[in-house]
Amino acid sequence: MTRPREYRTLYDVQQLLKEFNVYVYVGKRLYDIELIAIELDHLYQAGVVDNATYMKAKIVLRKEHREEELREKNGTAI
């Protein structure tokens, strides 16, 4: 199982996936976030990520996804 830790940024969630040798880089941040969410779902369904960790990470991903959509909409995408 995963160690308890804080998840506040996309980087934090990426570090969680890295513990399971899951690396995501598509080239567009919005797509990266979406693929990370899918990979996190798979890890949770496989039982290797506990519920508390899964929920914290999903909240971060939703927030990051929403912010990235706003950046793209406003033309300030990174």
PyMOL Python script that loads the backbone (N, CA, C, O; Angstrom):
from pymol import cmd

cmd.read_pdbstr("""\
ATOM      1  N   MET A   1       0.837  -1.196   0.000  1.00  0.00           N
ATOM      2  CA  MET A   1       0.000   0.000   0.000  1.00  0.00           C
ATOM      3  C   MET A   1       0.874   1.249   0.000  1.00  0.00           C
ATOM      4  O   MET A   1       2.090   1.184   0.178  1.00  0.00           O
ATOM      5  N   THR A   2       0.228   2.363  -0.201  1.00  0.00           N
ATOM      6  CA  THR A   2       0.942   3.625  -0.288  1.00  0.00           C
ATOM      7  C   THR A   2       1.139   4.238   1.090  1.00  0.00           C
ATOM      8  O   THR A   2       0.367   3.993   2.017  1.00  0.00           O
ATOM      9  N   ARG A   3       2.181   5.032   1.201  1.00  0.00           N
ATOM     10  CA  ARG A   3       2.458   5.740   2.450  1.00  0.00           C
ATOM     11  C   ARG A   3       1.575   6.981   2.535  1.00  0.00           C
ATOM     12  O   ARG A   3       1.298   7.609   1.513  1.00  0.00           O
ATOM     13  N   PRO A   4       1.124   7.346   3.746  1.00  0.00           N
ATOM     14  CA  PRO A   4       0.330   8.567   3.885  1.00  0.00           C
ATOM     15  C   PRO A   4       1.192   9.793   3.564  1.00  0.00           C
ATOM     16  O   PRO A   4       2.321   9.907   4.039  1.00  0.00           O
ATOM     17  N   ARG A   5       0.665  10.678   2.778  1.00  0.00           N
ATOM     18  CA  ARG A   5       1.363  11.916   2.462  1.00  0.00           C
ATOM     19  C   ARG A   5       0.362  12.931   1.955  1.00  0.00           C
ATOM     20  O   ARG A   5      -0.793  12.602   1.687  1.00  0.00           O
ATOM     21  N   GLU A   6       0.809  14.155   1.825  1.00  0.00           N
ATOM     22  CA  GLU A   6      -0.052  15.223   1.333  1.00  0.00           C
ATOM     23  C   GLU A   6      -0.016  15.249  -0.190  1.00  0.00           C
ATOM     24  O   GLU A   6       1.032  15.039  -0.801  1.00  0.00           O
ATOM     25  N   TYR A   7      -1.145  15.503  -0.782  1.00  0.00           N
ATOM     26  CA  TYR A   7      -1.247  15.659  -2.232  1.00  0.00           C
ATOM     27  C   TYR A   7      -1.863  17.022  -2.482  1.00  0.00           C
ATOM     28  O   TYR A   7      -3.046  17.246  -2.226  1.00  0.00           O
ATOM     29  N   ARG A   8      -1.031  17.934  -2.991  1.00  0.00           N
ATOM     30  CA  ARG A   8      -1.497  19.301  -3.227  1.00  0.00           C
ATOM     31  C   ARG A   8      -1.325  19.743  -4.660  1.00  0.00           C
ATOM     32  O   ARG A   8      -2.021  20.653  -5.112  1.00  0.00           O
ATOM     33  N   THR A   9      -0.418  19.122  -5.381  1.00  0.00           N
ATOM     34  CA  THR A   9      -0.130  19.543  -6.747  1.00  0.00           C
ATOM     35  C   THR A   9      -0.088  18.338  -7.681  1.00  0.00           C
ATOM     36  O   THR A   9      -0.060  17.188  -7.242  1.00  0.00           O
ATOM     37  N   LEU A  10      -0.085  18.627  -8.958  1.00  0.00           N
ATOM     38  CA  LEU A  10       0.038  17.575  -9.958  1.00  0.00           C
ATOM     39  C   LEU A  10       1.357  16.819  -9.754  1.00  0.00           C
ATOM     40  O   LEU A  10       1.409  15.599  -9.909  1.00  0.00           O
ATOM     41  N   TYR A  11       2.400  17.540  -9.413  1.00  0.00           N
ATOM     42  CA  TYR A  11       3.702  16.917  -9.164  1.00  0.00           C
ATOM     43  C   TYR A  11       3.596  15.859  -8.067  1.00  0.00           C
ATOM     44  O   TYR A  11       4.172  14.778  -8.189  1.00  0.00           O
ATOM     45  N   ASP A  12       2.860  16.166  -6.996  1.00  0.00           N
ATOM     46  CA  ASP A  12       2.691  15.205  -5.898  1.00  0.00           C
ATOM     47  C   ASP A  12       2.039  13.915  -6.394  1.00  0.00           C
ATOM     48  O   ASP A  12       2.447  12.818  -6.014  1.00  0.00           O
ATOM     49  N   VAL A  13       1.032  14.056  -7.238  1.00  0.00           N
ATOM     50  CA  VAL A  13       0.338  12.876  -7.779  1.00  0.00           C
ATOM     51  C   VAL A  13       1.267  12.125  -8.733  1.00  0.00           C
ATOM     52  O   VAL A  13       1.261  10.895  -8.762  1.00  0.00           O
ATOM     53  N   GLN A  14       2.053  12.849  -9.502  1.00  0.00           N
ATOM     54  CA  GLN A  14       3.016  12.194 -10.389  1.00  0.00           C
ATOM     55  C   GLN A  14       4.026  11.372  -9.577  1.00  0.00           C
ATOM     56  O   GLN A  14       4.428  10.288  -9.999  1.00  0.00           O
ATOM     57  N   GLN A  15       4.427  11.887  -8.428  1.00  0.00           N
ATOM     58  CA  GLN A  15       5.362  11.154  -7.569  1.00  0.00           C
ATOM     59  C   GLN A  15       4.726   9.868  -7.037  1.00  0.00           C
ATOM     60  O   GLN A  15       5.402   8.851  -6.886  1.00  0.00           O
ATOM     61  N   LEU A  16       3.439   9.919  -6.758  1.00  0.00           N
ATOM     62  CA  LEU A  16       2.717   8.716  -6.339  1.00  0.00           C
ATOM     63  C   LEU A  16       2.765   7.664  -7.446  1.00  0.00           C
ATOM     64  O   LEU A  16       3.086   6.504  -7.187  1.00  0.00           O
ATOM     65  N   LEU A  17       2.451   8.061  -8.664  1.00  0.00           N
ATOM     66  CA  LEU A  17       2.476   7.121  -9.778  1.00  0.00           C
ATOM     67  C   LEU A  17       3.881   6.581 -10.019  1.00  0.00           C
ATOM     68  O   LEU A  17       4.058   5.421 -10.391  1.00  0.00           O
ATOM     69  N   LYS A  18       4.865   7.425  -9.805  1.00  0.00           N
ATOM     70  CA  LYS A  18       6.255   7.028 -10.000  1.00  0.00           C
ATOM     71  C   LYS A  18       6.638   5.872  -9.073  1.00  0.00           C
ATOM     72  O   LYS A  18       7.479   5.047  -9.431  1.00  0.00           O
ATOM     73  N   GLU A  19       6.030   5.806  -7.886  1.00  0.00           N
ATOM     74  CA  GLU A  19       6.292   4.699  -6.961  1.00  0.00           C
ATOM     75  C   GLU A  19       5.925   3.353  -7.582  1.00  0.00           C
ATOM     76  O   GLU A  19       6.446   2.314  -7.178  1.00  0.00           O
ATOM     77  N   PHE A  20       5.024   3.376  -8.569  1.00  0.00           N
ATOM     78  CA  PHE A  20       4.572   2.152  -9.242  1.00  0.00           C
ATOM     79  C   PHE A  20       5.129   2.066 -10.659  1.00  0.00           C
ATOM     80  O   PHE A  20       4.617   1.327 -11.500  1.00  0.00           O
ATOM     81  N   ASN A  21       6.189   2.835 -10.906  1.00  0.00           N
ATOM     82  CA  ASN A  21       6.828   2.877 -12.229  1.00  0.00           C
ATOM     83  C   ASN A  21       5.865   3.277 -13.340  1.00  0.00           C
ATOM     84  O   ASN A  21       5.919   2.740 -14.446  1.00  0.00           O
ATOM     85  N   VAL A  22       4.985   4.224 -13.033  1.00  0.00           N
ATOM     86  CA  VAL A  22       4.068   4.768 -14.032  1.00  0.00           C
ATOM     87  C   VAL A  22       4.507   6.197 -14.311  1.00  0.00           C
ATOM     88  O   VAL A  22       4.451   7.063 -13.437  1.00  0.00           O
ATOM     89  N   TYR A  23       4.942   6.428 -15.533  1.00  0.00           N
ATOM     90  CA  TYR A  23       5.394   7.750 -15.962  1.00  0.00           C
ATOM     91  C   TYR A  23       4.499   8.215 -17.099  1.00  0.00           C
ATOM     92  O   TYR A  23       4.291   7.485 -18.068  1.00  0.00           O
ATOM     93  N   VAL A  24       3.970   9.424 -16.984  1.00  0.00           N
ATOM     94  CA  VAL A  24       3.058   9.946 -17.993  1.00  0.00           C
ATOM     95  C   VAL A  24       3.603  11.241 -18.549  1.00  0.00           C
ATOM     96  O   VAL A  24       3.853  12.194 -17.810  1.00  0.00           O
ATOM     97  N   TYR A  25       3.786  11.271 -19.859  1.00  0.00           N
ATOM     98  CA  TYR A  25       4.107  12.515 -20.546  1.00  0.00           C
ATOM     99  C   TYR A  25       3.599  12.401 -21.970  1.00  0.00           C
ATOM    100  O   TYR A  25       4.149  11.663 -22.787  1.00  0.00           O
ATOM    101  N   VAL A  26       2.538  13.145 -22.254  1.00  0.00           N
ATOM    102  CA  VAL A  26       1.957  13.132 -23.588  1.00  0.00           C
ATOM    103  C   VAL A  26       2.446  14.357 -24.362  1.00  0.00           C
ATOM    104  O   VAL A  26       2.580  14.313 -25.585  1.00  0.00           O
ATOM    105  N   GLY A  27       2.708  15.438 -23.651  1.00  0.00           N
ATOM    106  CA  GLY A  27       3.199  16.642 -24.302  1.00  0.00           C
ATOM    107  C   GLY A  27       2.269  17.828 -24.136  1.00  0.00           C
ATOM    108  O   GLY A  27       2.671  18.978 -24.313  1.00  0.00           O
ATOM    109  N   LYS A  28       1.022  17.538 -23.794  1.00  0.00           N
ATOM    110  CA  LYS A  28       0.054  18.598 -23.522  1.00  0.00           C
ATOM    111  C   LYS A  28      -0.436  18.382 -22.093  1.00  0.00           C
ATOM    112  O   LYS A  28      -0.914  17.301 -21.748  1.00  0.00           O
ATOM    113  N   ARG A  29      -0.314  19.419 -21.268  1.00  0.00           N
ATOM    114  CA  ARG A  29      -0.584  19.265 -19.833  1.00  0.00           C
ATOM    115  C   ARG A  29      -1.989  18.735 -19.559  1.00  0.00           C
ATOM    116  O   ARG A  29      -2.161  17.885 -18.686  1.00  0.00           O
ATOM    117  N   LEU A  30      -2.978  19.210 -20.273  1.00  0.00           N
ATOM    118  CA  LEU A  30      -4.348  18.754 -20.065  1.00  0.00           C
ATOM    119  C   LEU A  30      -4.469  17.251 -20.322  1.00  0.00           C
ATOM    120  O   LEU A  30      -5.121  16.535 -19.562  1.00  0.00           O
ATOM    121  N   TYR A  31      -3.845  16.790 -21.382  1.00  0.00           N
ATOM    122  CA  TYR A  31      -3.888  15.360 -21.693  1.00  0.00           C
ATOM    123  C   TYR A  31      -3.110  14.540 -20.654  1.00  0.00           C
ATOM    124  O   TYR A  31      -3.510  13.432 -20.298  1.00  0.00           O
ATOM    125  N   ASP A  32      -2.000  15.101 -20.180  1.00  0.00           N
ATOM    126  CA  ASP A  32      -1.239  14.432 -19.125  1.00  0.00           C
ATOM    127  C   ASP A  32      -2.112  14.216 -17.893  1.00  0.00           C
ATOM    128  O   ASP A  32      -2.121  13.129 -17.315  1.00  0.00           O
ATOM    129  N   ILE A  33      -2.844  15.254 -17.494  1.00  0.00           N
ATOM    130  CA  ILE A  33      -3.711  15.168 -16.314  1.00  0.00           C
ATOM    131  C   ILE A  33      -4.775  14.095 -16.511  1.00  0.00           C
ATOM    132  O   ILE A  33      -5.051  13.314 -15.602  1.00  0.00           O
ATOM    133  N   GLU A  34      -5.364  14.061 -17.690  1.00  0.00           N
ATOM    134  CA  GLU A  34      -6.408  13.065 -17.970  1.00  0.00           C
ATOM    135  C   GLU A  34      -5.843  11.645 -17.933  1.00  0.00           C
ATOM    136  O   GLU A  34      -6.477  10.742 -17.388  1.00  0.00           O
ATOM    137  N   LEU A  35      -4.675  11.447 -18.498  1.00  0.00           N
ATOM    138  CA  LEU A  35      -4.065  10.111 -18.496  1.00  0.00           C
ATOM    139  C   LEU A  35      -3.619   9.702 -17.096  1.00  0.00           C
ATOM    140  O   LEU A  35      -3.728   8.534 -16.723  1.00  0.00           O
ATOM    141  N   ILE A  36      -3.122  10.656 -16.327  1.00  0.00           N
ATOM    142  CA  ILE A  36      -2.751  10.376 -14.936  1.00  0.00           C
ATOM    143  C   ILE A  36      -3.978   9.923 -14.156  1.00  0.00           C
ATOM    144  O   ILE A  36      -3.891   9.001 -13.345  1.00  0.00           O
ATOM    145  N   ALA A  37      -5.124  10.565 -14.394  1.00  0.00           N
ATOM    146  CA  ALA A  37      -6.367  10.183 -13.713  1.00  0.00           C
ATOM    147  C   ALA A  37      -6.754   8.749 -14.067  1.00  0.00           C
ATOM    148  O   ALA A  37      -7.198   7.995 -13.201  1.00  0.00           O
ATOM    149  N   ILE A  38      -6.593   8.376 -15.310  1.00  0.00           N
ATOM    150  CA  ILE A  38      -6.912   7.008 -15.743  1.00  0.00           C
ATOM    151  C   ILE A  38      -5.968   6.008 -15.077  1.00  0.00           C
ATOM    152  O   ILE A  38      -6.406   4.968 -14.585  1.00  0.00           O
ATOM    153  N   GLU A  39      -4.682   6.322 -15.062  1.00  0.00           N
ATOM    154  CA  GLU A  39      -3.706   5.435 -14.431  1.00  0.00           C
ATOM    155  C   GLU A  39      -3.981   5.297 -12.934  1.00  0.00           C
ATOM    156  O   GLU A  39      -3.870   4.204 -12.379  1.00  0.00           O
ATOM    157  N   LEU A  40      -4.338   6.401 -12.283  1.00  0.00           N
ATOM    158  CA  LEU A  40      -4.677   6.358 -10.859  1.00  0.00           C
ATOM    159  C   LEU A  40      -5.887   5.457 -10.630  1.00  0.00           C
ATOM    160  O   LEU A  40      -5.906   4.676  -9.679  1.00  0.00           O
ATOM    161  N   ASP A  41      -6.897   5.561 -11.497  1.00  0.00           N
ATOM    162  CA  ASP A  41      -8.071   4.685 -11.401  1.00  0.00           C
ATOM    163  C   ASP A  41      -7.659   3.219 -11.471  1.00  0.00           C
ATOM    164  O   ASP A  41      -8.153   2.392 -10.705  1.00  0.00           O
ATOM    165  N   HIS A  42      -6.748   2.900 -12.395  1.00  0.00           N
ATOM    166  CA  HIS A  42      -6.299   1.511 -12.552  1.00  0.00           C
ATOM    167  C   HIS A  42      -5.565   1.017 -11.312  1.00  0.00           C
ATOM    168  O   HIS A  42      -5.752  -0.122 -10.884  1.00  0.00           O
ATOM    169  N   LEU A  43      -4.731   1.877 -10.738  1.00  0.00           N
ATOM    170  CA  LEU A  43      -4.009   1.486  -9.523  1.00  0.00           C
ATOM    171  C   LEU A  43      -4.973   1.254  -8.360  1.00  0.00           C
ATOM    172  O   LEU A  43      -4.790   0.334  -7.563  1.00  0.00           O
ATOM    173  N   TYR A  44      -5.988   2.087  -8.274  1.00  0.00           N
ATOM    174  CA  TYR A  44      -6.988   1.931  -7.209  1.00  0.00           C
ATOM    175  C   TYR A  44      -7.790   0.644  -7.408  1.00  0.00           C
ATOM    176  O   TYR A  44      -8.022  -0.103  -6.458  1.00  0.00           O
ATOM    177  N   GLN A  45      -8.207   0.395  -8.640  1.00  0.00           N
ATOM    178  CA  GLN A  45      -8.978  -0.821  -8.933  1.00  0.00           C
ATOM    179  C   GLN A  45      -8.156  -2.080  -8.689  1.00  0.00           C
ATOM    180  O   GLN A  45      -8.703  -3.128  -8.345  1.00  0.00           O
ATOM    181  N   ALA A  46      -6.842  -1.976  -8.866  1.00  0.00           N
ATOM    182  CA  ALA A  46      -5.956  -3.116  -8.618  1.00  0.00           C
ATOM    183  C   ALA A  46      -5.698  -3.319  -7.124  1.00  0.00           C
ATOM    184  O   ALA A  46      -5.136  -4.334  -6.714  1.00  0.00           O
ATOM    185  N   GLY A  47      -6.115  -2.345  -6.321  1.00  0.00           N
ATOM    186  CA  GLY A  47      -5.974  -2.479  -4.878  1.00  0.00           C
ATOM    187  C   GLY A  47      -4.627  -2.074  -4.317  1.00  0.00           C
ATOM    188  O   GLY A  47      -4.328  -2.370  -3.160  1.00  0.00           O
ATOM    189  N   VAL A  48      -3.810  -1.406  -5.109  1.00  0.00           N
ATOM    190  CA  VAL A  48      -2.495  -1.009  -4.621  1.00  0.00           C
ATOM    191  C   VAL A  48      -2.475   0.420  -4.068  1.00  0.00           C
ATOM    192  O   VAL A  48      -1.503   0.832  -3.434  1.00  0.00           O
ATOM    193  N   VAL A  49      -3.548   1.166  -4.312  1.00  0.00           N
ATOM    194  CA  VAL A  49      -3.693   2.506  -3.744  1.00  0.00           C
ATOM    195  C   VAL A  49      -4.928   2.487  -2.849  1.00  0.00           C
ATOM    196  O   VAL A  49      -6.006   2.075  -3.279  1.00  0.00           O
ATOM    197  N   ASP A  50      -4.770   2.933  -1.603  1.00  0.00           N
ATOM    198  CA  ASP A  50      -5.898   2.908  -0.678  1.00  0.00           C
ATOM    199  C   ASP A  50      -6.892   4.028  -0.993  1.00  0.00           C
ATOM    200  O   ASP A  50      -6.591   4.954  -1.747  1.00  0.00           O
ATOM    201  N   ASN A  51      -8.071   3.922  -0.403  1.00  0.00           N
ATOM    202  CA  ASN A  51      -9.158   4.850  -0.692  1.00  0.00           C
ATOM    203  C   ASN A  51      -8.811   6.298  -0.350  1.00  0.00           C
ATOM    204  O   ASN A  51      -9.101   7.199  -1.137  1.00  0.00           O
ATOM    205  N   ALA A  52      -8.198   6.535   0.803  1.00  0.00           N
ATOM    206  CA  ALA A  52      -7.869   7.902   1.219  1.00  0.00           C
ATOM    207  C   ALA A  52      -6.892   8.557   0.237  1.00  0.00           C
ATOM    208  O   ALA A  52      -7.067   9.712  -0.151  1.00  0.00           O
ATOM    209  N   THR A  53      -5.874   7.811  -0.152  1.00  0.00           N
ATOM    210  CA  THR A  53      -4.893   8.324  -1.113  1.00  0.00           C
ATOM    211  C   THR A  53      -5.556   8.603  -2.450  1.00  0.00           C
ATOM    212  O   THR A  53      -5.328   9.645  -3.064  1.00  0.00           O
ATOM    213  N   TYR A  54      -6.372   7.669  -2.892  1.00  0.00           N
ATOM    214  CA  TYR A  54      -7.076   7.809  -4.171  1.00  0.00           C
ATOM    215  C   TYR A  54      -7.935   9.072  -4.181  1.00  0.00           C
ATOM    216  O   TYR A  54      -7.892   9.848  -5.135  1.00  0.00           O
ATOM    217  N   MET A  55      -8.708   9.272  -3.128  1.00  0.00           N
ATOM    218  CA  MET A  55      -9.603  10.436  -3.080  1.00  0.00           C
ATOM    219  C   MET A  55      -8.824  11.745  -3.052  1.00  0.00           C
ATOM    220  O   MET A  55      -9.188  12.695  -3.744  1.00  0.00           O
ATOM    221  N   LYS A  56      -7.759  11.806  -2.262  1.00  0.00           N
ATOM    222  CA  LYS A  56      -6.946  13.028  -2.206  1.00  0.00           C
ATOM    223  C   LYS A  56      -6.343  13.340  -3.568  1.00  0.00           C
ATOM    224  O   LYS A  56      -6.359  14.488  -4.013  1.00  0.00           O
ATOM    225  N   ALA A  57      -5.817  12.323  -4.223  1.00  0.00           N
ATOM    226  CA  ALA A  57      -5.183  12.516  -5.530  1.00  0.00           C
ATOM    227  C   ALA A  57      -6.218  12.913  -6.586  1.00  0.00           C
ATOM    228  O   ALA A  57      -5.935  13.758  -7.436  1.00  0.00           O
ATOM    229  N   LYS A  58      -7.409  12.316  -6.542  1.00  0.00           N
ATOM    230  CA  LYS A  58      -8.454  12.660  -7.508  1.00  0.00           C
ATOM    231  C   LYS A  58      -8.891  14.117  -7.359  1.00  0.00           C
ATOM    232  O   LYS A  58      -9.157  14.793  -8.353  1.00  0.00           O
ATOM    233  N   ILE A  59      -8.965  14.596  -6.124  1.00  0.00           N
ATOM    234  CA  ILE A  59      -9.333  15.996  -5.887  1.00  0.00           C
ATOM    235  C   ILE A  59      -8.291  16.925  -6.518  1.00  0.00           C
ATOM    236  O   ILE A  59      -8.641  17.913  -7.163  1.00  0.00           O
ATOM    237  N   VAL A  60      -7.027  16.602  -6.328  1.00  0.00           N
ATOM    238  CA  VAL A  60      -5.954  17.401  -6.921  1.00  0.00           C
ATOM    239  C   VAL A  60      -6.064  17.392  -8.442  1.00  0.00           C
ATOM    240  O   VAL A  60      -5.934  18.436  -9.083  1.00  0.00           O
ATOM    241  N   LEU A  61      -6.304  16.218  -9.019  1.00  0.00           N
ATOM    242  CA  LEU A  61      -6.394  16.120 -10.470  1.00  0.00           C
ATOM    243  C   LEU A  61      -7.579  16.905 -11.020  1.00  0.00           C
ATOM    244  O   LEU A  61      -7.462  17.548 -12.063  1.00  0.00           O
ATOM    245  N   ARG A  62      -8.716  16.860 -10.334  1.00  0.00           N
ATOM    246  CA  ARG A  62      -9.874  17.648 -10.777  1.00  0.00           C
ATOM    247  C   ARG A  62      -9.561  19.142 -10.772  1.00  0.00           C
ATOM    248  O   ARG A  62      -9.896  19.869 -11.708  1.00  0.00           O
ATOM    249  N   LYS A  63      -8.911  19.580  -9.694  1.00  0.00           N
ATOM    250  CA  LYS A  63      -8.537  20.997  -9.564  1.00  0.00           C
ATOM    251  C   LYS A  63      -7.568  21.397 -10.675  1.00  0.00           C
ATOM    252  O   LYS A  63      -7.760  22.422 -11.329  1.00  0.00           O
ATOM    253  N   GLU A  64      -6.544  20.601 -10.885  1.00  0.00           N
ATOM    254  CA  GLU A  64      -5.545  20.897 -11.915  1.00  0.00           C
ATOM    255  C   GLU A  64      -6.181  20.892 -13.312  1.00  0.00           C
ATOM    256  O   GLU A  64      -5.848  21.729 -14.152  1.00  0.00           O
ATOM    257  N   HIS A  65      -7.090  19.953 -13.552  1.00  0.00           N
ATOM    258  CA  HIS A  65      -7.760  19.861 -14.848  1.00  0.00           C
ATOM    259  C   HIS A  65      -8.603  21.109 -15.095  1.00  0.00           C
ATOM    260  O   HIS A  65      -8.565  21.692 -16.179  1.00  0.00           O
ATOM    261  N   ARG A  66      -9.352  21.505 -14.093  1.00  0.00           N
ATOM    262  CA  ARG A  66     -10.195  22.699 -14.206  1.00  0.00           C
ATOM    263  C   ARG A  66      -9.340  23.939 -14.471  1.00  0.00           C
ATOM    264  O   ARG A  66      -9.676  24.752 -15.332  1.00  0.00           O
ATOM    265  N   GLU A  67      -8.248  24.086 -13.739  1.00  0.00           N
ATOM    266  CA  GLU A  67      -7.363  25.238 -13.926  1.00  0.00           C
ATOM    267  C   GLU A  67      -6.727  25.244 -15.310  1.00  0.00           C
ATOM    268  O   GLU A  67      -6.597  26.299 -15.932  1.00  0.00           O
ATOM    269  N   GLU A  68      -6.330  24.070 -15.791  1.00  0.00           N
ATOM    270  CA  GLU A  68      -5.711  23.992 -17.115  1.00  0.00           C
ATOM    271  C   GLU A  68      -6.718  24.319 -18.213  1.00  0.00           C
ATOM    272  O   GLU A  68      -6.371  24.971 -19.197  1.00  0.00           O
ATOM    273  N   GLU A  69      -7.956  23.874 -18.052  1.00  0.00           N
ATOM    274  CA  GLU A  69      -8.994  24.228 -19.031  1.00  0.00           C
ATOM    275  C   GLU A  69      -9.199  25.737 -19.076  1.00  0.00           C
ATOM    276  O   GLU A  69      -9.353  26.315 -20.152  1.00  0.00           O
ATOM    277  N   LEU A  70      -9.200  26.372 -17.911  1.00  0.00           N
ATOM    278  CA  LEU A  70      -9.345  27.831 -17.859  1.00  0.00           C
ATOM    279  C   LEU A  70      -8.159  28.529 -18.520  1.00  0.00           C
ATOM    280  O   LEU A  70      -8.339  29.511 -19.241  1.00  0.00           O
ATOM    281  N   ARG A  71      -6.947  28.027 -18.277  1.00  0.00           N
ATOM    282  CA  ARG A  71      -5.758  28.604 -18.912  1.00  0.00           C
ATOM    283  C   ARG A  71      -5.862  28.521 -20.430  1.00  0.00           C
ATOM    284  O   ARG A  71      -5.567  29.485 -21.137  1.00  0.00           O
ATOM    285  N   GLU A  72      -6.284  27.356 -20.925  1.00  0.00           N
ATOM    286  CA  GLU A  72      -6.415  27.185 -22.372  1.00  0.00           C
ATOM    287  C   GLU A  72      -7.499  28.099 -22.934  1.00  0.00           C
ATOM    288  O   GLU A  72      -7.328  28.697 -23.996  1.00  0.00           O
ATOM    289  N   LYS A  73      -8.593  28.202 -22.226  1.00  0.00           N
ATOM    290  CA  LYS A  73      -9.713  29.045 -22.664  1.00  0.00           C
ATOM    291  C   LYS A  73      -9.283  30.512 -22.748  1.00  0.00           C
ATOM    292  O   LYS A  73      -9.662  31.230 -23.673  1.00  0.00           O
ATOM    293  N   ASN A  74      -8.492  30.940 -21.773  1.00  0.00           N
ATOM    294  CA  ASN A  74      -8.047  32.335 -21.718  1.00  0.00           C
ATOM    295  C   ASN A  74      -6.781  32.583 -22.547  1.00  0.00           C
ATOM    296  O   ASN A  74      -6.297  33.712 -22.629  1.00  0.00           O
ATOM    297  N   GLY A  75      -6.258  31.536 -23.150  1.00  0.00           N
ATOM    298  CA  GLY A  75      -5.065  31.690 -23.988  1.00  0.00           C
ATOM    299  C   GLY A  75      -3.784  31.865 -23.206  1.00  0.00           C
ATOM    300  O   GLY A  75      -2.812  32.420 -23.718  1.00  0.00           O
ATOM    301  N   THR A  76      -3.772  31.395 -21.963  1.00  0.00           N
ATOM    302  CA  THR A  76      -2.550  31.517 -21.160  1.00  0.00           C
ATOM    303  C   THR A  76      -1.936  30.154 -20.862  1.00  0.00           C
ATOM    304  O   THR A  76      -1.251  29.985 -19.853  1.00  0.00           O
ATOM    305  N   ALA A  77      -2.178  29.195 -21.729  1.00  0.00           N
ATOM    306  CA  ALA A  77      -1.650  27.842 -21.518  1.00  0.00           C
ATOM    307  C   ALA A  77      -0.129  27.875 -21.493  1.00  0.00           C
ATOM    308  O   ALA A  77       0.497  28.664 -22.202  1.00  0.00           O
ATOM    309  N   ILE A  78       0.449  27.026 -20.686  1.00  0.00           N
ATOM    310  CA  ILE A  78       1.909  26.950 -20.527  1.00  0.00           C
ATOM    311  C   ILE A  78       2.507  26.309 -21.751  1.00  0.00           C
ATOM    312  O   ILE A  78       3.725  26.146 -21.830  1.00  0.00           O
TER     313      ILE A  78
END
""", "prot")
cmd.dss("prot")
cmd.show_as("cartoon", "prot")
cmd.util.cbc("prot")
cmd.orient("prot")
